[in-house]
Amino acid sequence: MQHFDMLVIGSGPAGRRAAVQSAKLGKSVLVVDKGRRLGGVSVHTGTIPSKTIRETVLNLSGFRERGFYGRAYRVKQDISSDDLIQRLHKTLDHEVEVLQHQFMRNGVKSVHAAAHFLDRNTAQIVSEDNERYEVAFDKALVAVGTRPYRPEHVPFDGKRVFDSDEILELPHLPRTLTVVGAGVIGVEYATIFSALDVPVTLIEARDAFLEFVDTEIVQDLLHQMRDRGMQVRLGTAIKEIRSNDNAAELILADGRCVRSEFVLYAAGRSGSIDGLRLEAVGIEADKRGRVTVDPKTFQTAAENIYAAGDVIGFPSLASTSMEQGRVAACHAFGMPLPPAPETFPYGIYAVPEISTVGQSEDEVRASGVAYECGLARFRETSRGHIMGVENGFLKLIFSLETRRLLGAHIVGEGATELIHIGQAVINLGGTVEFFVENTFNYPTLAEAYKIAGLDAWNRMGQR
């Protein structure tokens, strides 16, 4: 029986980072993944595909240039699903190649197979052709990710009604699309198809969406979505979904009927724990397949077995999953861990992008801290004019007492890149004076930080 210091089940962001970190500590590592190729959900159906399709859509549709040339402007008149898929496959091939090279360079062994636990130090590996063998391990990491939640009452058929994995294999671009669920995935795909001028209806059972994002940012996103002609129906539950040869019909709780060519059901995800036999090692998962861990070490109820990534739940970001995998590997092999940074950024790759770091205005208000906000609209910057940016803004929140930056929130072009300036200032304890006293490249969108800083500084008064 082969023995490994670290067994990693899953090769997504958490799994691969844990594997490489373990290898760099001189440990023997086996990565087991039952997917067709290495990379996990992030590479094949999640993070990378949706962002690649988004970028392709924005390029081919000429969406960014419409501020200059009008809404009818297009780089390519007839955009097909093949146009999107070609670029997607090229990107995915590159991602897998980089990952394989990374494993090879670090001496990480990987197998294409399924794995399940026999006990706390043994697992059985089952290959695609049903060949079975056992491996022993000292430490293990469960990083199996999630899959779309597929309730029984939804008639998924791959023809009219799709989940967020199947949406990548659309036979053609829809004439009309209904998206059920205004979580991150639903909002991203709804706005991406809307940028292709597909009439989109977004339905959410709750009265609000993206609640972890600053309310002002969400309101601006909602305004932009509706301004583009999207139908956004909040507080609307689905009673029934019907599918026939001509269209899909959604019967709403209030009796209304929504018809569209395709439906994307994106209301939640479940942990991909089927077949792991977690009960053999004393680990329980909740009804959505999420595993409970120590939030600092990522240890499960079985001390030598860790879990990281989407399978442990919120925030379910590729960036945080990578860090969780690294921390788990370091803790497993006794490496000292510095305290986690105060904040990390969230990125939502909708059209427009949203990114946020630190506290929202609602959170600051609830904490009782006296505060002031500074705002900078991208259209007020020279770079924004040059780019034809009509919407989007940066919002900074400062403590009146300490003058420190408490939160940075962005909606608009380049938000997920720009947010890191705010992240650095927050984690380094920077104040409003940083933005007032420092020089930013001109003309840039990053200059919005100086404008927002000055806006807040004027309201706060000089010390």
N, C-alpha and C positions, 0 to 999 in steps of 0.2 A: 504493500500500500504506500502510495506517495504521500509525503508529508510537506505541508506548506506553513510558513509562519503566518501568512494572511490569505484567507479565501475571500474574494470579493464576488458577490453575486449581482451582476448588472454592470454595464460599461458606460453609463451616462456620465454627466458631469461629476457627481459624487463618487461613483465607482472608480472612474479613471484617475481622479485626483488622489483618492486614497491609495490606489494601486501604485502610482508613481511615487507618492510620498513614502510609502512602505519600502519600496525598492531603493529609494535614495538613503534610507536608514539601514541598508544592507540586508533586508529581509527577503525571503523567497515568497513570491506572490503568484497566485493563480486567479485569473479573472474568468468567470463563467457567465456567458450571455446566450440566451436562447433566440435572440433576434437573428435575422438573416445576416446582418453585418454588425461590427462593433459600432458603438456610439450611443445606443439607447434611444429613448424617446426624444431627447433633446435634438439629436442629429437627424433622426429619420421622420418624425411626425410632429415634433413640437417646435422648439425655439428656432432652429436654423431654417426649416422649411417655411414657416409663416413669415419670417423676416426676409427670406430670399424672395418669396412671392410678392411681399410688400414692395421691396425695392424694384423688382421687375415691373410691377404695375405702375409705380410712380414714374419710372423711366419711360416706358412705352406709351403711357397715357398722356405724358406731358403735364401731369398734374401740377408740378411745381412752377411751370411757366405760365399757368393760366391767368395769373395776376397781370401779366403783360399782354398776352395774346387772346384773352377771352376764354370762356368756358368751352367753346367748340374746338379749341386747339387740341391736336393730337400729334404725337410723333409717329405713331403707326395707326392707321385708320381701323383696320380689322384685326383686333387682338384676339388670339385663340388660346384655348387651354394648353395647346402644344407650346406656344411661346413661353408660358409660365413654367411648364414642366421641364423644357430643355435646360433652362438656366438652373432650375432646382437640382436636376440630376448632376450637373457639372459641379455645383457647389457641394453636394453631398459626397460625391466621389472624392473631392479634395479633402473634406473633413475626415472621412474614414482613413484616407491615406496618411494624413498627418497623425491621427491617433495610432494607427498600426506602427508607424515609424517611432512614435514616442514610446510605445510599449517595448519595441525591439531594442531601442537605444538604452532603455533602463532595465532590460532583462526581465520584463514582466511576461509570464506565460499566459496565453488566453486560449479558451476553447469555446467552440460554438455548440452549446448544449444546455440542457436544463439541470438544475441542482435542487436537492432537498435535504434537509437535515435528518440525520439518524439519531445523533445525540449532540452534546455540546462541543464535541471535538471531532466529529465525523460527519461527512456528507456523502451522498450518492450522486454521481454525475450520470446523466442519461443523454446519450448522443442522439442525433436526428434519426439514425437507423436503429435506435433502441439498444445500442451497446451500453452496458452498465458497468461502472466500476466505482470503488470507494476511494476517498481521499481523507487524510487526517489534517487537522489545522489547529493552530494555537488560538488565533483570533479570526473573526469573520466580520464582514460588513454586508448588510442587506441594503442594496441600492437599486432595487428593482423598478423604481419609478411608479407611474400611474398609467391608467388607460381611461378612455372616455366612459363616463357613467351612462349606462344604457338601460333605463327603466323598461319593464316588460310591456307597459302600455304604449310605448312609442314604436311604430312599425318601421324600424330600420330595414331598408331594402337595397341600399346602394344604387337606387335608380332615381328616387324622389327624395328620400329622407336619409340624411348622412350624419355621421358623427364627425368630430374634428379630425380624426385620422383619415377617414374616407374622403373628406373634402379635397384632399390633395390629388384624388383620382377622378375628378369630375370629367364626364365624357365631353362636355363643352361648357363654355361660360353661360351661366343662367340668364334668361331674359328677366326673371324676377327671383328674388331670394328672400326667405324669411329665416331669421336667426333667433333661436330660442335660448335665452340665457345671456345676461349682460355682464358676465364676468370678464376677466382679462381676455380669454380666448374668443368669446363671442363678440366683444367690442372690436378686437383687432380684425377678425375676418369680416365683420359687418362693414367696417369703414374701408377696408381694402377693396371689397367688391363695389362699394359705393364710389370709390375713386375711379372705377372702370365704367361709371355711369350706369351700373346695374341698379334698378329700383330695389331698395332693401327695406324690410320691416324688421325692427329689433324688438323682441318681446321679453319682458322681465316680470316675474311674479311679484317681486318686492317693489316698494315705492321708490327706492333709491338704488344706485349701483356704484360700484367702485368706492365703497364707503371708507376704505383706508386711505383714500386720496383726499387732499384738501378740497372742501366743498366748492370754492370759487373756481378751481381748476376744472372740476367735473361739470360745473354749470357752463363754463366756456366751451368745453368739448361738446356738450349737449346742444348748445346753440349752433356750433359749426356743423354738427351732424344734421340738424334740422334745416339749416340754411342750404345744405346740399340736396335737400329733398328726401332725406331718410325719414321714415316713419318710426318713431320711438314710443313704444307703449309700455309705460311703467305701471306697476300695481295691477297687472293683468295676468291671471292664471290661465293655463291651457287645460281645457276639459277633454279634448280629444284631437288626435291627428289622424287624418285619413289620406290614403294615397291611391291614385288611380293612374291610368295610362296618360292622362292629359295634364294633371296638376296634383299638387298636394293641398289639402285643406286643413286649416287649424280652426277648431271650434273653441272659442274663448269662453271663460266662465260667465261673462256678461251676455253671452248669446251671439256675439258677432262672429263672422266667419272671415278668415284671411286666406286668400288663395295665392299660391306662387308656384313657379316651376319646380324649385328645389327648396328643401328645408335643411338647415344646419342645426342640429340639436347639440348645444354646448353648455348644458346646465350641470356642471360638476364633473369630477373625476374620481376614480377609485384606485386604491393601491393594488399593484399587480402581484399579490402575494399567493395566488392560487398555486398549489403544488409545492410550496416551500416547506410545508409541514412544520410550521413555527411551534405548534403545540408540543412537538418532540423535544424542544429546548426550553419550554416554559414561557414562551412569548405569546401574548394575546394581541389581536388587532381589533380596532373598532369596526362598526358596521360598514364603513367606507374603506376598509382595508388599510387604515393608517396605524403605524406602530408607534407606541409611546416610548420616548427616550429621555434621558437626562439632558436638558437643554444646553449644558456646558460641555459635556463629554460625549454625548450621543450614544451612551451605553443603553442597551435594552435591559429587560429584567434578567437576562442571562449576561453576566458581567463581561464575558469574553466575546460577546456578540454585539456589534454596533449596528445602527441603522442611520441612514442619511439620505438627503434629497427629498423628492416629492413624496416618497412613501411615509415620511413623518409629518406631512401636512405643511401648513403655512410656514414661510411665505412662498414655497414652491417656485423659486427662481433658480435658473441655471447658475447664476453668480453665487448665491448663498449656498447652493448644493455643493459646489466645488469646495468652498471653504469648510463646510460641514464634513466633507470627506477627508480633507487634509487634517482637520482638528481631531477627528476620530482616529485616524492612523497614528498621529503623534501621541495621543493619549494611550492608545493600545500598547505602544512600545516605550512608554515611560518618558517621553520627551516633555520638558516643561512648556507650558502654554502661556503666552502673554495674555492679559485680559483682552476680551473682544473689543473692537472699536465701538465707540458710542453709537454710531449710526451706519447704515448701509443704504445705498440707493435702490429704488424700485424703478423699473423701466416698463412702460406699456407701449408697444409698437403699433399703436392705432394710427389712423390718419386724421388729425395730427398726432404726433408723439406726445406722450406724457412722461415726466419723470419727477420724482419727489424724494427728498431726503430730510430726515429730522422730523420735527413735530409739525402737524397741521395747525391751522389757526384755531380750530375747534379744540384740539388737544391742549394748546397753550392756554386758551381761555378757561378750560376745565381745571387746569392746574393752579389757577389763581395768580399766575405770574403777570405782572404789568408788562405790556408789549406794545410794539409799533411795527407797522408793515411798510415796506417800500415796494413800488411796482414799476416795471419797465415794459412797455409794449414794443414788440419787435419792429412794428411799422415805424416807430419813432427813431430807430437806429439807422444810420446810413447804409449799413450792410443789408438791413431788412429791405430798404428801398431798392438797392441794387439787385437783390434776389427776387423782388416782386412779392415779398411776404406781406400779406394783408392782415393775418391773424396771429395770435399767440402772444404770450407774455411771461415774464419772470416775476415771481413774488418772493420776497425775502421777509422773514419774521425775526425781530430782534427783541431781546429783553431790555426793558427800560432801565433796570437796575444795574445789570452787568454789561449792557450794550453788546453782549455776545449774540452771534447768529444762532437761532434756535431751529429754523427750518427754511428750506429752499424748495420752491415748487415751480415747475415749468410746464407749459403746454405750448406746442408749436414745433417748428422745424429745428432739428438738432437737439431736442430736449435731452435725450439720453446721453449725449456727449457732454453737453454744457453742465449737467448736474454735478459733475465731479469737482468743479470749482467749489460749489457750495458744500459738498461732502468734506473736502479737505479743510475748509475754513471751520466748519462745525467741529470736526474731530480734533483740530489743533487749537480750539478755543478762541478763534478769531472774533473780532468785534466789527461794528459798523465802520470803524476807522480804516480797516483793511481796504475796504472798497473805495472809500473816499480818497485815501492817500496813495494808492497804487495805480500804476499806468497800465492800461489794457491796449492790446493791439487795435488799431483803427484802420479801416472799418471792419468790425467783427460783430457777430451776434453776442459774443462773450462780453462785449462792452455794456450789454444790458445790466450786468452785475454792478457796474459803476453807476449807471443811471438809477437803478433801484436802490443802491446804497445811499446815493445822494438824496433821493426822495425820502428815505427813512430818516436820514441824518437831519434834514431840514425840519421834519416833524418832531424829532426827538430833542432838538436843540443841542448846542455845543456844551461840552463839559467845562 
